Amino acid sequence: MAETLNILIISSVGTQTPPSSYGGLEWVAALHAEELARRGHAVTMVASFDGPEAWYKERGITLIKTV
């Protein structure tokens, strides 16, 4: 049986994650968090305060908002 990991992903604090349009680093962080959570890991994301909170909740990702 695979081990469940506690993973912290830190994204950009200036651009919402996942971004509404452009955002290279933010997309990479969001897609990694989504896949790791889908695989059963406990994922926490540190990201911009203006990110879509529902996106995180739907995927089981804990969000820590920056100011």
C-alpha positions as CSV (number, residue, x, y, z in Angstrom):
1,M,0.0,0.0,0.0
2,A,1.3,3.5,-0.9
3,E,2.2,5.9,1.8
4,T,0.0,9.0,2.2
5,L,2.2,12.2,2.2
6,N,1.6,15.6,3.7
7,I,2.6,18.0,0.9
8,L,2.9,21.8,1.0
9,I,3.0,23.7,-2.3
10,I,3.9,27.4,-2.2
11,S,2.7,29.4,-5.2
12,S,3.1,33.0,-6.3
13,V,1.5,35.5,-3.9
14,G,0.8,38.1,-6.6
15,T,-1.2,36.0,-9.0
16,Q,-4.3,33.9,-8.2
17,T,-3.8,30.1,-8.3
18,P,-5.1,28.6,-10.5
19,P,-5.0,31.7,-12.7
20,S,-8.1,32.9,-14.5
21,S,-6.0,33.3,-17.7
22,Y,-2.2,33.5,-18.0
23,G,0.1,32.2,-15.3
24,G,2.8,29.6,-15.9
25,L,4.0,29.0,-12.3
26,E,0.5,29.2,-10.9
27,W,-0.8,26.6,-13.4
28,V,2.0,24.2,-12.6
29,A,1.4,24.6,-8.9
30,A,-2.4,24.1,-9.3
31,L,-2.1,21.1,-11.5
32,H,0.5,19.4,-9.3
33,A,-1.7,20.0,-6.2
34,E,-4.8,18.7,-8.0
35,E,-3.1,15.5,-9.1
36,L,-1.4,14.8,-5.7
37,A,-4.7,15.3,-3.9
38,R,-6.4,13.0,-6.5
39,R,-3.9,10.3,-5.6
40,G,-4.9,10.5,-1.9
41,H,-2.2,12.8,-0.5
42,A,-2.9,15.6,2.0
43,V,-2.1,18.7,0.0
44,T,-1.9,22.2,1.4
45,M,-1.4,25.2,-1.0
46,V,-0.1,28.6,0.0
47,A,-1.5,31.0,-2.6
48,S,-2.9,34.4,-3.3
49,F,-5.9,35.5,-1.3
50,D,-8.0,36.1,-4.4
51,G,-7.9,32.5,-5.6
52,P,-11.1,30.5,-6.2
53,E,-11.8,28.9,-2.8
54,A,-14.4,26.5,-4.3
55,W,-11.7,25.1,-6.6
56,Y,-9.6,24.0,-3.6
57,K,-12.5,22.6,-1.6
58,E,-13.8,20.5,-4.6
59,R,-10.4,18.9,-4.9
60,G,-9.7,18.3,-1.2
61,I,-6.9,20.8,-1.1
62,T,-6.3,23.0,2.0
63,L,-5.8,26.6,1.1
64,I,-3.6,29.0,3.2
65,K,-4.2,32.5,1.8
66,T,-1.5,35.1,1.6
67,V,-2.2,38.8,2.2
